[in-house]
Amino acid sequence: METIVERLVLELGIKRKQVENTIKLIEEGNTIPFIARYRKEVTGNLDDETLRNFNDRLTYLKNLEDRKKEVINIIEEQGKLTEELRKNIENASILNEVEDLYLPYKQKKRTRATIAKEKGLQKLAEIILIQRKNEKPIEDLANLFINNENGIENIEQAISGACDIIAEDISENAYYRKNIRRISYITGKIISTAVNKDEKTTYDMYYNFSQELNKIPSHRILAINRGEKEEVLKVKVEVDEEQIIDFLESKIIKKNSPYDEILKDTIKDSYKRLIKPSIEREIRSEKFEEASEKAIKIFGVNLKNLIMGAPLKGLTIMGFDPAYRTGCKIAIIDETGKLLDYTTIYPTEPQNDIKSSTNTLLDLIKKYKVNMISIGNGTASRESESFVSTVIKEAKKKLNLDVYYTIVSEAGASVYSASKLATKEYPDINVSIRGAISIARRLQDPMAELVKIDPKSIGVGQYQHDVNQKRLSEALSGVVEDAVNSVGVDINTATPSLLSYVSGINSSVSENIVKYREENGKFKNRKDILKVPKLGKVSFVQCAGFLKVPESNNILDNTMVHPESYEVTQKLIEKLGFDIKKIDNNTIYKINNKLANINVEETAKELEIGIPTLEDIISELKKPGRDPRDDLPKPILKSDVLNIDDLKEGLILNGTVRNVTAFGAFVDIGIKSDGLVHVSQLSDKYVRDPMEEVSVGQVVKVRVIGIDKERGKVSLSMKDTSEV
């Protein structure tokens, strides 16, 4: 564990005490959200992202230490463990180094080298490698090893077998492999060519492509891998083989060696037959892992921004799930998310029943006083948008009602519609209608709705189906967990899906919470949470601060102040001259005025509490029951439609970022396809990472710089967007 602590201090740039305390908290079973929020003094104020990285590295380093012990034990059992080898294994910093050191002792299938050893040629191989200057000619030496019983019938077979042993020894030398890997990374290129160069595919740009290993971006690695998997591309790694051979010769062949030519041939054979394929696989695997981690990180950041989108509260919303032949599905929900009505209309091809569809929507708008229409961004989205904008004009003209619409991502809506959860929520509603309900609800409260869907099905990344699926699931679940716990959950309205992401609560307990609520009525305070079956004291400590109870007589139950801090919070309120039992909206205003002038450092000492915890308490007291998402920008609300024919180069528009990738951002400007802001157009300064400039859901100002009507593509820039 000492080695692990030292590595984490070095890698993460944090103090030793922070590392030791954080490891202890994790090993005690505390969740990352709980540690990030309620143990700031212990960790030195590490945030949830740093803690996630910490936990990932801790897991890797523990696995590395376990593997080292395993390898040492195996080699020791073989009676081949030297003190030097033990030290080398113990000092290895990555798994590859451990596996390289283990390679010579690893049980393997019969190889040319093992067969040669069985035939008694080990000694000849050793003589060749020693390279004594006054040694007998190789032919004379080899003649001594001819043995018909062993299958060595002539000099050539003896020399060849000895060279096979030498070649395998070279290939299993950890020092050689480490340096070959280094040279390969420095000089290597990824090269892809077309299987059929006359076939038009999405991989055209990779038909005759090469780029240095140390420069190729992650999205290209994943694209090339996918093209190879689909048998469109042939891929290889090309390195400076001459430099590698020179390196091996300089380390193996002695000056004036009597076996110079034999060893040169053996080194080439060892590299090309044994080392090169292995190192190429390793390199491609490592590059894939790097690209996967980058893609997973992008996906995670995008997902968090999407589910943390500002909710549109207090509105009656019409969900509009576009389609062609099967018709557009319509669902109306009230301000609490309750389904009021649903139907299907046919305003798009092939029916084009505009008149009847218009009348149906106008009737629904009038009957339920619809404020907002949420349109899914899938098939027939823009045709539906055009239709909706016409209906909105009619609603203003005939009903004197102001109705707006916005486009929302419908990614995962179909997955939710067919899920067991959706069936349980709406057993008597058609699968296709459930999609429209989801589209409406994800505008009303993105988090509450999107947590019902497997994070992998929410398409806000690159190549999510190509990366390690277990790692992706773990990372995305962590992202959702952090987001949910940063907002907090109303225990009296939350669904089991939402509750299952709360710190310390699993799916079984989340179901028990809802069941308890249904059988006993709303929770009256946080103490009632302990009455939920299978939710013990340990789980309560982890979850209590994140579960809000608006109906409680104790105002702190509707904040993210943890019950363990209630006593000190009450002392703070009394210090300000108030009674916690008599706090109302007017009192909150007065408390805020006094909190604005408080000396945090002195008060923390007086109350014997850490400064970070006191700052969190003050923040919660200022806005009890607050939703941090309310401060975020709302989605763009529209009443008219735009199409590609309305665009011209230089036009300045507002748009919503729908996806961020390694090469730029896709922005919804109201036409059929999202426009691309290439990474080079995100800012006047150099942009290394697009996520540093934009985020999913962000409203940005863009300038049209290119229009391809034939392909329906638009290029955008975020430079020079000031309107004249």
N, C-alpha and C positions, 0 to 999 in steps of 0.2 A: 504493500500500500504506500510505503514511503516513496518509491519510484513514481507511482501514479500521481501522488500529491505534487512532487517536483515538476513533473511534465505539465500538469494542469496550470501550475503557477506560471511556468515559462510560456506555454501556448496561449493562455487567455489573458496574460498580463495583469493578473489580480494577485492580491496578497495571500500569503500562505494560510493565515487564519481564516480568510474567506473560503478558501478551498476546503480546509479541514471541516469547518462548520457546515458548509453546503453538502459535503459528502455525508456527514452525520445526519443531517435533516432528510436527505434522500433515502438513506439506508433505514431510517426510522419509519419510512412509509409515507412521508408527507408528499402531497402532490405539488407539481411545479406552480400552478396558480396560487396555491396556499402559501408556498414559500415566498413567491414574488410579492404577494400582497401583505402578508402578515408576519413575515420574519425578516424584514428589511434590515433591522439592526444586526441580526445574526449573520446575514450574508454580505453586509456592507452595501446594501441597496442594489443588488443585482436584479436586472429586469427579467421578464419572462423569456425573451429571446435568448439572452445570455445564458439563462438557466437551462433552456432546451439544448443549446450547444454544449454546455457543461455536461449535461446528462448523457448526450450522445458520445462525447469524448470519454467520459467516465466508463461507459459501457464498453467502448472499443478497447480502451486500455486494460480493463479488467479481463476481457476476452484474450487480449494479447498476453497478459501475464499467465493466464490459465494455459494457453497454448505453449508458452515457454516451459512451464513446469511439465506439461505432458511430453514434449519433445525431449527434455532432459532425462525424464524417467525412462522413455523408450530406448534412448541411446545408452543409458546406464545399464539397463537390463541386458543389452547386447555386449556389455563389457568394453565399450569403445569410447566412453566419455573421459576426455582429458580435462584438466583444469582450465586450459586455454579455451577449449571448445565451450565449456560451461560458461566462462566469462563472456565469450562472444555472443552466445545465445541470450544471456541475461542482459547484455547491453544493447541488444537489437531494439530499434525504435519503431519498426513497422513489421507487419506480418510477413511481408515478402522476404525480409532478411532472415527471419526465423526459418521459413520454409526453405530458403537457399542453403542454410547451414544444416538442415535436416536431410536434404536431398540425398547425399551419399549413403545415408543409413536407412533410407526409406525402403520398405519392402516393394519390390517391383517384379513385373513379369519377366520372363527370360528374355534377355536382349543379346545382341551380338557379343557384347562385352562379357556378360555372365556365362555364355556358352564358351567363350575363349578361356575364361578362368577355369571352368570345369575341365577344359582340355589341358590345363597345366601351363598356360602361357603368361601368368601373372609375373613370374620372375623375368621373363624376356622383356615385358613391358617396362618393368622397373629399370632394367639395364639400359634400355633405350632412353628413358627419361633422365637417368643419371648423367649420361653423355660423357663418360671418361675419355680423355683425349687419346690414350694409348690402348683403347679397347680393340678387340679383334674386329675384323670386318663383320657387318651385320649378317652376311650370308653364313659365315662360320658359326656365329652364335645361334642363328636360327636353326642350323643343322642339328644342334644338340637337342632341340625340342621336337624333332620329327618322331612321331609315335603313332603307328597305324591303329593301335588299339584305341587311342584317344581321337582318332580321325584326323591327325595331322600327318598328311602323306608327303608333303614337300616343304621346301623353304618358304615359298610364297604364302602358303596357308599359315605358317607359323608367324611370319611378319605381319600378315594381314590381321590375324587374331590379336596379336600384341597391340597393334595400332587401334583396334576396336576398343581395347581396354583403356588405352591412353585417351582416346577421344571421349569416352564416357567420363573418365576422371576429370578431364578439362571442363566438360559440360556441367559437372556437378560441383565445381569449385565456386564457393560463395563469393570470393573476392573477384574472380573473373566475371561472374554474372552481374555483380553490382556495377562494375565498370562498363560492361557491355550495355547494360540498361541505360547508364548515364550517357554514353556516346550515342546510343540509339535515340534518346530523347533530344539530344542537342542537334543531331544531324538528320533526324528522321522526318519523313513526309507521309501523309495519308494520301493515297492515290486511288481514284475510282474511275472506272471506264464502263461504257455501256455494254450490256449483254447483247442488245440489238440496237445499234446506233440509229437505225431508221425508224424505230418505234417512238412515237411522241408520248411522253409521260410527264408527270409533275417533277421528275428528277432530271430534266434536260440539262440543267446547269452543272450536274455532276457526271455527265457523260465523258468528259475529258478533263478531270479536275485533280489538282494536287495542292496541298498546303502544308506548311511546316507543322509538326506535332505541337510545338510550343506556342503556336499562334492560332491554330484552328479554333473557332468559337464552338461552344457546346451545342448550339442548335444544328450546326453542320455535321457534327459527329452523329447526332441522333438521326438526322435526315439520311445520311449515307448508310447508317446501319439498317434503317428501315428499307431503303432502296435495295440493299443486299438481301435482306430477308424476303423481300417480294420478288427476288430474282431478276431485278431490273439492272442492278449494278454488280460489278466485280470489284472487290476492294482489297488492297494490300498496303503494307507498311514498307516503305523503301528507306534504307539507311545507308550511311557511308561504310560499306563492308570492308573496303580497303583499310580504313582507319582502325576498324575492329580487329582485322587480321594482323595488322602491324602491332597493335597493342598486345595481342596474345603471343605473337612471336617474340616480342621484346621481353616478355615475362617468362617464357618457356624455353626458348632456344638459347643455349649458351654460346659464347664466342668460340669460334672454331670448332663447333660441335661436329663430331664424326657422323651424326645422323641428321644433319641439317635438312636435307631434302625430304627424308621420311617424315620428320616432324612437321615440316611445312604442309605437306599433303594431309597429315593427320589433323592438324589445326584447322585447315579448311573444311575437312570432312566433319569435324566436331562442330564447328560453327554452323555450317549449312544444313547438316542432317539433324543435329540435336539441339543446338542453342537457338538458332534463328527462329524456327517455328514456335518454340516455347516462349521466347522473349516477345515475339510479335503478338502471340495470344495474350500475354501479360499486359503489353502496352495497350492493345485494343480494349482489354477488359478494364484497365485503369482509366483510360480516356472515357470509356462508356460510364464508369462509376462517377467520374468528375462531372461529365455532362448531365448524368441523371440527377446528381445532387443539385446542380445549378437549376435544372428544369423543375425539380421538386421545390426548391427555394422560391422560384418565380411563381409557381403554382400556389404555394402557400401564402405569399404576400398578396397575390391577386385575390385569392379566396377570402383572406381576412378583410381586405378592403371591400369586397362584395358583400359579405355578411354583416359588415359593420356599417353598411349604407344607412343613411338617415331614414327612419320610418315616417310614413305619411299618416299621422293619427287623426282620428275624428272625421274620417271621410267615408262615404259610401262609394265603393269602387266596383267597376265593371271589369271583370277579367275577360280578355278577348284572345282566344287561342286560334290563330289563323290556319287556314288550310284551303285546298282547292276542291277536289272532287267530293270529299266527305263533309264539306261545310265547315264554317267557323263556329267554334263552341263558345258560348257566352255564359258567364256566371256572375251573379251580383252578390256581394258580401257587405254587411253593415260595418259600422266602425269598430265592432268587437271581433270581426272576422267570421261571423255567423253567416251561413249560406241563406240567401233570401229567395233566389229564383235562378233558373237556368234555362237555356234553350239552344237551338242550333239554327244558324242562318246561312244563306248561300249567295253572298255578294260577289264571289270570285268565279273564275272559270271552273268548270264548263257551264254552270247554270247562269251566272251573271244576273241573279234575281235581285237587282238593286232596289227596286221600289218596295217590295215586300220586306226586305232586310232592313231598309231605312225605317219603315213604319214600326217594325218590331222593336228596334233599338230606341226609337223616340218614345214608344209606349213604356218601355222599361225605365228610361231616364226620367220620364214624368212620374211614373208610379212610385219609384224608390228615391227620387231626388238625387240621382247619381251625380257626383262631383267630378269623378275622375275615371278615365278608361285606361286600363293597363294592357298594352298589346305585346304579345310574345314576339320575339325577334326571329322566329323560324321561317319555315316555308310559307310563302304568300304574305309575309309580314308587310312588305311595302305596298302591295295592292290593298291590303286591309287598312293600312294607315291612310291611304288616299280616300278610301271609303269612309273611314271614321271621321276624317277632317270635314268631309261633306256633311255628315250627320250632325257634327258639332255646330256647323253653320246653321243648319235647320233648327237645331235645339234653341239657338240664340234667337232666331227669327220667329219661330212658331210658339216656343214655350217660354221665351225670355229667361233662359237658364244659361249660366256660364259653365260650360263643361270643358275640361282639358284632357289631353291624353299624353302618355309617354311610352316609350319603348323599353321593355325590360328583357333581360336575358331569360330565356325559357329553358336553358340547359338543365337537364335532369327532371324536367316536369313530367315527361313520359315515364321515366324510371319511377318517380313517386307515384304516378297514377296507377301503375300496375303492382305496387308494393302491398305487402300485408297491412302495413300501417294505414295506407289510403283506404283499403278495403274495410278496415276496422272503423275508420273515421266516417266513411260514406258507403256503407254496405249496399244501399239501394240506388246509388248514383252510378251511371255509366262511366267506364274508365276514361273515355275521352273528355267528359265534362270535368272530371277531377283535375285534369291539366289546366283548365281555365280557372278553376278555384285557386290552384297553386299560383298561377300567374298574377291573379288579383292580390292574393295574400302576400306574395313576396314584394309587392310594392308597398303594402300597408306595414309590414314588418319583415324585412329581408331575413333577419336572423332567425326568428321564430319559425319561418317557413323553410329556409334552406337547410336547417339542421336535420330536417326529416329525410334528406337525400344523402346518399353515400357521397362524401366529398369528391371522390374521383369522377363522379358523373356530372359535376359542375364545371363545364369546359372553360376554364380561365387560365390556361397554361399552354405549354407546348409538349407534344409527344407524350402525353400522360400515360398512354397505353404501351409505350415502349420501355419505360423505366421500371426499376425494381418495384413491383406492386406492393410487396409487404412494407418496404421502406416508405413508399408513397402514402400508404394508408396510415402508418404510424405518424408521419410528419403532418399530414393534413388533419388527422384527429387532434393532434396537439395544437394546431392552429385554431381549430374550431373551439377547443376547450379554453384556450387563452382568451379568445374573443368573447365567448359566453360569460366567462368569469370576470372579464373587465367591465362588462355591462351590469351583471347581476340579473337575477331572475325573480319574478313575482311568483311565489310558490302557490298562490291561489288561482292562477290562470295558466301557468306553464304546462305544456304538453309533456308526456314522458320523453319524447325525443329531445326536447330542450333540457329537461332536468337531468338526463343521462350524461350531459357534458359538464354538469356542475361538479366542482372538485369534491371527491370523496363519494360520489353517487354513481352506482352502476345501473344497468338497464333494469335489473330486478327491483332494486330499491326505488327507482323512478316510477315504476308501475305501482309499487306499494304506496307511494306518496299520493298519486292520483286516486287510487282506490280508497285510501283513508279519507281523502278530501270528499269523495263522492258519498261515503258512508256516514261521515261525521260533520259535514259542512266545512266551511272555510277555516283555515288555520287562524287562530286569534292572536298568536304570538310565536316567537321563535322557540320557546320552551316546548310547545306542542309538537315540534318536529321530532322530538325524542320519543313520541308515542308511535311513530311509524314503525311497523314490523321490519326487522333486520337492519334498522338504522341505529347503530349503537353509538356510544360516546366518542369513540375514535372517529367515526364517519361524521358525527355532528361537529366535532372540532374543525374538520376539513371543509365542511359545506356551509356551516351556519352563516358566516359572514357574507356569502354570495346569494343567500336566499332572503328575499325581501318579503315582509308581511305588512302591506299597506293598511290592513284593517286593525293592526295592533294599537293598544293604548299607549305603548311605549314608542315614541318617535324613532328611537334608535333601531327598532326592528324594521324600519323602512329605509335604512341606510346600509352601507357596507362597513359600518363599524362592527368589529367582531365582538360577540358577547364577552370574550375575555377582557375587553377594554371598556365595558360598560361602566364599571366602577370609577375608573379614572376619568371617563368622559363626563360622568355625573359631577365629579369634583370640579372639572373645568367649567361646566355650566353654572354650578353654584358660585364659583370664583367670579364669573361674569355677572352674578347677581340675579340668576333666574332659577326657577323650579322646573325640573325636567318633566314633571307631571302636568305642567300648565303651559306647555309650549304650543302655540298655534302659528298661523302664517304671519300675523303681526309681530309675534315674539321673535320669529326667525329673522325678520327684518332688523329688529333691534340687536339680536345676537350678532348678526353679520357686521353691523356697525362697530361693535365692540371687538369682534374677532379681527377686524381690519387693522386695529391698532395694538394687537397683542404682541409681546416680545416672545417669540417662539422658543428661543434658546433658554431664557430665564424660566419660562413656564414649564418647559420640559424637565428642567432640573427640579423645580418645585414639586411637580407631579410625579417625579421619578419615572419618567417615560422617555423612550427614544424620540429624537427629533423627527425622523421619517414617519413614525406612527402618529405622533401628534399632528403633523402636517396633514396626514390622511384624515384624521378625525375632524380637523378644522374644515377641510374641503367638504366632507360629508355633511357637517352641520350647516354649512352655507346653503346646500340644496338637498334637503332630505327627499329621497325617492327619485332623484334626478336620473335621467337617461343620458349618458355622455354622447350618444348618437344624435341627440336633438341639436347639438351645436354644429353638426356637420352640414355641408351644403346639400340642399334637396336636389332631386333629379330635375332635368330640364322639362318643363311642362309646355306642351305645344297645342295649337289649335288649327294649324295648317301644315301642309306637307310640301316637301322639297323633292325634286328628282334630278337626275344627272344632267338633264337638258337645261336646268336652271343655273347650272354652275358655269363659271368662267375663271380662268386663271387670274389670281390676285384677289379673288373674293374672300372676305374675312367672315368667319362663321364661329358660332359657339357649338361645341360638341361634347359628348360624354365618352370618356375612355372606357372601352369595353374589355380590352385585353392588353396586357403588357408582356412583351417577349424580350428575348436577348437582343433582338435586332431592331426593336422599336415598339410603337404603340398603335393599336387599332382604335380609331375614334369614330363613333356614331355621329354623323352630321345630318342624318335624316334621309339619306338615300338608301337604295337597296343594299349595297355592301358598305361595310365600314371602310373609311379611308385609312391609309397607312402613313403615320409619321415615322419615317426612318430615323434610326438613332442619330444620324448626322444632322437631322432637322429638328431635334428636340430643344436645342439651345444654341446660343452663339458660342458658348464655351464647349470644350471637349467633354463629351459624356461617356464615361466608362460603363455605367450601368443605368439603363433606362428607368429602373425602379427608383433611382435617386431623383428623377425629374417628374415622373407622373405616377398615378396609381389608379386602379380600377374604380370607376364611379366618379372620378374627378371630372369637373366641368372645366374645359379648356378652350382657349381661343386659338383658332387655326386659320391658316391661309392656304387656299388651293394653289398648288404649284404644278399639277399635272393631271390631265383627264384622258383616260382611255375608254371611250364609249363602247368600242367593240367588245372589250373584255369586262366592262363595267367596273373598272378600277380607278380610284382617285388617289393621287399623292398629295400629302398635306405637309405643312411646315408650321412649327410654333415660333419661328423667327419672324421678325418684322410684321407683327400682327396689330400694330396700332393703326386704327382707322383714320384716314385723312378727312 
